[in-house]
């Protein structure tokens, strides 16, 4: 374990684009790494760069897959992750059932909705006031 090289510390982080974040890590052996985050004097070390794709949610850990590396990491020699966004033209737009309301006549539909709600409010108020007035008349006659 002490002779195996590994990434011990992220020394730099750079946002390249939405699908690529470049990490620079300190790569050395466990016996050469000091607790203060450095490497002992004269000991071999290297800085390695790899890309990380923060948008992928289908990553596989080394023990889950066939590879020996987390699938959302890519070494710099392999290049950056490609843009995985699908253009809107491939799938088109949302189907009408998923839209809030149809594009044609949406302003008119909102106006009709407001008018209907206003009429319902006025009728509720009128019926409530009539019931209160009728109740008061009944109390006065007694």
C-alpha positions, 0 to 999 in steps of 0.5 A: 500500500505504501509503494502504490502511487495515488492522487493525494490532493487536488491542487487546482480546479478549472471550469472549462465548460458545462461538461468538463472540469479540469482537476490537477492533483498531486500524485505520489506514494503514501510514504512520500506524502506529508500530513501538511499536504506537501511531499518530502524533500527530494521525493518523487511526485508528479502533477496529473490532470484529469477531466470530470464530467459533472453532468453525468449521472450514469457513472460506474465505480471501479468495483462496479464495472470492468474499468479500473477508473471511475467513469466520470473521470478522464485522463487529460491524454484522452481529451475532454468529454464531448457535449452530451446535450441533445439539440431540440431539433432531434426531439422537437418540442414538448407535446401539447399534454406537457405544455402549461397551455396551448400557444395559440389563444393562451392570452384569451384563455387567461382572460376567460379564466380571470373573468370566470373567477371574478363572476364566481366571486361576485356571485358568492358575495351576493348570495352570502349578503342575501342570506345575511339580509334574510336572516336579519329580517327574520330576526326583526319579525320575531 
